Amino acid sequence: MTPTVLKIIFIAIGIVLAYKLIFSGKKGLSIFEMHFKDGRLASHKGKIPEKFQKECRAIAKAEKLTCSVRCEKVGTVRLHVSANVSDDITQRIRNLFPFEYYDKKQVDNSRQAG
């Protein structure tokens, strides 16, 4: 009876490990999300740069977009646009995004060599 129990435990551990490896994709810190529906900003979350939000709303209104734009930080800042948006509009949105605003390095002045 003991070998059967050990086999069941090892199989259960294997299934748990496989599940963790497959479904535990590391997500980064979400900076903001914007959801557009028929060219209007339906909902938003987080701190969105004002100029970027205004220009994205103009593009969405002109193109009657239904999509989401999401920014997350995983080491570096990444901008995600829904797959149902054409590549040229996605590129226009990426060109508007102020990446340099988020890529500023924090200088630690507490320990300066003297």
Secondary structure by P-SEA (a helix, b strand, c coil): caaaaaaaaaaaaaaaaaaaaccccccccccbbbbbcccccccccccccaaaaaaaaaaaaaacccbbbbbbbccbbbbbccccccaaaaaaaaaacccccccbbbbbcccccc
